[in-house]
Amino acid sequence: MASKNISVRLEIYEKLEKLKQKGESFSDVIERILSEGLKVSTSRLMKYFGIWADFPETITKEAEVFRKSMNDNIEERVKEGLDDLSRL
């Protein structure tokens, strides 16, 4: 198995050492922390899935109208900018 040496600050080393369980290597500790961190991040993200489902339809329609208005405005400004450039 290939390995790489990395440098960590002393305080990080000491924290990892405290987290290290019996028979566990530093690689195992880091892998466990990263794995647990991904699970936490995923669960934090999952709570937002479907959040728009509970919004009243009027709010979502207003948001769609606003978004379309903004897109139209941007498209118009880009066209004007391209027209200005073509006249140079």
Buried (B, 14 or more C-beta within 10 A) or exposed (E): EEEEEEEEEEEEEEBBEEEBEEEEEBEEBBEBEEEEEEEEEEEEEEEEEEEEEEEEEEEEEEEEEEEEEEEEEEEEEEEEEEEEEEEE
